[in-house]
Each structure stands twice: as C-alpha cells, then as structure tokens.
Amino acid sequence: MKTLHIALMNLAILCLVSCKEEVEKPKVIYDSSNRNKQLTKVDSTQIAIADLPIQMEGTDYLIHPVGDLRVYERGTKAKYGSSSVIDLSFTISNLGDSELTGYLQNLKFQKLDSDSITALTKKPALILTATYLKAIADKTQKQILVYTMYDMDTNKDGKLDTSDIKSLYLSDISGNHFTKISANFEELIDWNLIESKNRLYFRTVEDTNKNGQFDKNDVVHYNYIHLLDKDWEVTSYEPI
C-alpha cells in the first residue's frame, strides 16, 4: 500500500512538472529557418466585424474599432440529453476614460467632414489598448494616441496572440505617424505619462540570455519620449 502511495505521488509530481512545462512556452523562438515567415492575417478563420465609431473628446476624428466576431459555445441540459448553444457577441471593444480596449485587429480613422476611412496599419496586429493623451492635448494642442499591442509572431506558432511580445506604439489622432516606440524583441512592461514634462516614460525587458523567456536574469530598459518632438526619438536613462 505504501509503495502504491509513493507511486501515485510520483505520478502526480510528474504531471505537475509536465503541465508547468507545457504552460511556460517561450515567448521568443530564435530559429533562423522561420525568420522570414510573416503572418498575413491574425487568424484567417475569424470573421471581421466593426463596432460603431467613437470620438475622443475635443477631436475631429471618428475611430472605428475592427476585430473578430466572438463566438461562444455553452452546454445546456435537455430532457433527452445534452446539447450546445452558440452565443454571438457583436461587441468587440470598450471605451472608458479616453481609452479604447479590446482584442482588435485594426483601428480605422475618419475625419468628421470626410467619407474617407483609413486604416491604422496594413500589417497583422492585435491591439489591446488605444489611449488618448487628453491632458497633453488640452495643454499643447497636440493630439496623440498610445497603443499597447502585438505586432510580431515572436514564438513562431503561426498566430498573433498574447503569447507573443507586447509592444508600444504612438500615432497622431488621425492614425498618421504610426510609430513603434519599443524595440523589437523587447517586452513592454508598462508606460506612464508625466504631464509636467510632456514625456512618456516606459520600461521594457530584453531576453539577454536568449532562453526565450523573460526572467530575473534579463535586463530591464528604462526609456522616455518627449511627446512634443517631431520624430518621437527614444531616450534611455539609468535610474538604478
């Protein structure tokens, strides 16, 4: 009986270890054979849909969020067995406090006096947040959006999702001047606006030991951008 108990414990430990290893997949695959492979879509099986446009306060542009139609399957118990019911969610984004959130493929911009609609990007993307820097606009008249998003299939699994490296971008309120601020293959940790200095501070972590994960042995980079500069040049600083 004791032998059986020990065997079961060992089996449970092996299961936990294998499950942990399965969950902790690398965010970066350094494979030169896959380096030239590029995604053409986030997920070709999904159906694109747009929410109704929103307008950030004080701006002259409508923003159309574009994402995937969300399909949910839920089980139901019937008298003569079980079946599943398909639920559809036609809402793909949320707006609160000058920030648009969701899992969006793109944003499209339309000037109020125009019927023309232009896309933010022509490349595959998964946009998590688009934040309007209203405090900067009120003070300087410069209207800027900050994006957190995924733009590269860094783990080479053939899809763009939250298992890849998160990046930081900026654009004008029109969607023009769309600029990547964080470096390729550096994971965005967070960002913060310092209104008094018209600066956007942000941190990234670099996989310096090239193990495909971001851990305590990697290097954290500290950067800021002067938002009133034309080219949004990144400046590094050392607080430690």
C-alpha atoms as one frame of an Amber mdcrd trajectory, in Angstrom:
protein
   0.000   0.000   0.000   2.876   2.323   0.870   4.521   1.528  -2.472   1.302
   2.370  -4.306   1.016   5.655  -2.383   4.576   6.651  -3.337   3.944   5.711
  -6.967   0.816   7.867  -7.083   2.703  10.795  -5.539   5.479  10.469  -8.124
   2.891  10.343 -10.902   1.235  13.490  -9.572   4.597  15.300  -9.400   5.420
  14.272 -12.963   2.027  15.508 -14.095   2.536  18.874 -12.369   6.003  19.268
 -13.860   4.827  18.366 -17.358   1.827  20.704 -17.069   4.079  23.533 -15.892
   6.463  22.943 -18.770   3.558  22.951 -21.199   2.212  26.259 -19.864   5.564
  28.027 -19.787   6.086  28.212 -23.516   8.824  30.553 -24.739   7.734  33.979
 -25.972  10.634  34.096 -28.431  11.872  31.366 -30.749  15.335  32.075 -32.130
  15.073  29.975 -35.269  16.688  31.349 -38.411  14.689  28.959 -40.606  11.452
  30.673 -39.535  12.811  34.189 -39.524  11.409  35.104 -42.925   7.935  33.720
 -42.282   5.376  36.501 -41.922   1.726  36.401 -40.980  -0.761  37.699 -43.479
  -3.678  37.664 -41.003  -4.121  37.380 -37.247  -6.465  34.399 -37.693  -7.880
  33.551 -41.119 -10.730  31.523 -39.590 -12.277  34.508 -37.837 -14.925  36.868
 -39.208 -14.038  40.565 -39.016 -16.591  42.991 -37.619 -16.525  46.679 -36.657
 -18.049  48.407 -33.647 -19.834  51.701 -34.094 -17.356  54.602 -34.248 -16.254
  56.572 -31.208 -14.936  60.114 -30.911 -12.393  61.187 -28.328 -13.421  64.429
 -26.631 -12.149  67.536 -28.419 -11.001  65.735 -31.575 -12.162  65.913 -35.207
 -11.878  62.200 -35.940 -14.093  59.149 -35.643 -12.355  55.900 -34.676 -13.813
  52.622 -35.964 -12.645  49.566 -33.933 -12.228  46.422 -36.059 -11.973  42.952
 -34.553 -13.303  39.400 -34.652 -16.892  38.320 -34.215 -16.894  36.491 -30.893
 -18.483  33.054 -30.866 -19.116  31.224 -27.587 -20.361  27.675 -27.146 -22.147
  26.832 -23.929 -23.576  23.481 -22.912 -27.228  23.080 -21.915 -29.018  20.143
 -20.350 -32.108  18.988 -22.174 -34.707  16.429 -21.207 -33.434  13.818 -23.654
 -29.718  14.524 -23.413 -27.355  17.451 -23.752 -26.758  19.943 -26.495 -24.734
  23.103 -27.051 -25.934  26.602 -27.818 -23.903  29.078 -29.836 -23.771  32.619
 -28.462 -22.554  35.553 -30.531 -21.078  38.765 -29.152 -21.116  41.627 -31.622
 -19.291  43.969 -29.199 -15.518  43.883 -29.666 -14.337  46.970 -27.751 -14.966
  49.091 -24.684 -14.402  52.811 -24.125 -13.655  54.387 -20.778 -11.736  57.442
 -19.610 -10.215  58.227 -23.046  -9.055  54.634 -23.520 -10.311  52.097 -26.033
  -9.736  48.460 -25.049 -10.304  45.075 -26.651  -8.615  42.465 -28.809  -8.664
  44.462 -32.028  -7.241  43.690 -35.457  -7.137  47.318 -36.508  -8.477  50.823
 -35.999  -9.851  52.923 -38.835  -9.972  56.712 -38.812 -12.420  59.127 -40.425
 -12.284  62.913 -40.351 -15.636  64.410 -39.395 -16.052  66.290 -42.679 -14.986
  63.332 -44.867 -16.402  59.992 -46.011 -12.905  58.536 -46.405 -11.870  55.883
 -43.866  -8.199  54.913 -43.494  -6.652  52.010 -41.578  -4.080  52.461 -38.832
  -1.907  49.644 -40.193  -1.808  47.260 -43.149   0.133  44.624 -41.202  -1.306
  41.950 -38.884  -1.814  43.338 -35.381  -3.573  42.603 -32.118  -4.328  45.888
 -30.367  -5.102  45.753 -26.637  -5.409  49.461 -25.780  -5.515  52.808 -27.549
  -5.195  55.657 -25.067  -5.836  59.289 -25.954  -3.473  61.640 -24.105  -6.119
  64.260 -23.393  -4.020  66.090 -20.794  -1.307  66.700 -23.394  -3.873  67.768
 -25.995  -5.546  70.248 -23.618  -2.208  71.838 -22.783  -0.307  71.709 -26.082
  -2.996  71.081 -28.758  -1.009  68.006 -29.841  -3.395  65.048 -30.073  -1.651
  61.698 -29.553  -2.756  58.081 -29.166  -0.700  55.469 -27.288  -1.123  51.803
 -28.233  -0.194  48.577 -26.466  -0.298  45.759 -28.990   1.220  42.653 -30.517
   2.799  43.018 -33.945   5.164  40.033 -34.353   4.710  36.274 -34.094   7.747
  36.031 -31.835   7.077  32.476 -30.611   6.663  31.174 -34.203   3.387  29.348
 -33.563   1.762  30.724 -36.702  -0.597  33.136 -34.939  -0.554  36.535 -33.292
  -1.806  36.477 -29.708  -0.965  37.346 -26.103   1.724  34.656 -26.024   3.887
  36.912 -28.210   5.854  40.007 -27.183   3.842  43.129 -26.358   4.945  46.394
 -27.986   4.353  50.141 -27.594   3.282  52.468 -30.427   2.249  56.088 -30.893
   0.256  57.907 -33.562  -1.499  61.199 -34.193  -5.253  61.285 -33.570  -5.702
  60.783 -37.322  -3.802  57.468 -37.205  -0.923  59.049 -39.119   2.681  58.987
 -37.913   2.109  55.458 -36.589   5.436  54.737 -34.883   6.813  51.781 -32.944
   8.493  53.057 -29.782   9.647  49.880 -28.055  12.499  47.890 -29.600  11.874
  44.634 -31.440  12.061  41.567 -29.180  11.762  43.673 -26.009   8.634  43.049
 -23.946   6.735  46.145 -22.817   6.342  46.175 -19.019   4.421  49.432 -18.546
   4.256  53.096 -19.504   3.424  56.325 -17.681   2.676  59.896 -18.744   4.484
  62.704 -16.913   2.316  65.631 -17.930   4.504  68.360 -16.393   7.427  67.366
 -18.647   5.384  66.321 -21.703   7.120  62.962 -21.522   6.024  59.376 -21.912
   8.134  57.025 -19.780   8.166  53.287 -20.408  10.002  50.123 -19.413  10.871
  47.052 -21.466  12.701  43.829 -20.704  15.170  42.186 -23.079  15.813  38.443
 -23.238  19.554  38.933 -22.907  20.304  35.287 -22.058  18.334  34.174 -25.155
  16.366  31.433 -23.375  13.077  32.559 -24.911  11.617  33.717 -21.586  11.688
  36.976 -19.622  13.062  36.343 -16.150  15.189  37.834 -13.361  18.387  37.256
 -15.330  17.321  39.547 -18.155  17.885  43.300 -18.494  15.223  45.966 -17.922
  15.493  49.066 -20.125  14.234  52.493 -18.997  13.221  54.996 -21.678  11.257
  58.142 -22.299   9.980  60.167 -25.238   9.432  63.896 -25.411   5.958  63.943
 -26.906   6.314  67.386 -28.489   9.301  66.298 -30.576   8.527  65.723 -34.234
  10.296  62.360 -34.562   9.483  60.880 -31.108  13.076  59.863 -30.538  13.564
  57.360 -27.683  15.939  58.421 -24.898  17.361  55.885 -22.465  18.058  56.682
 -18.820  19.507  54.790 -15.840  17.551  55.168 -12.583  19.499  52.326 -10.949
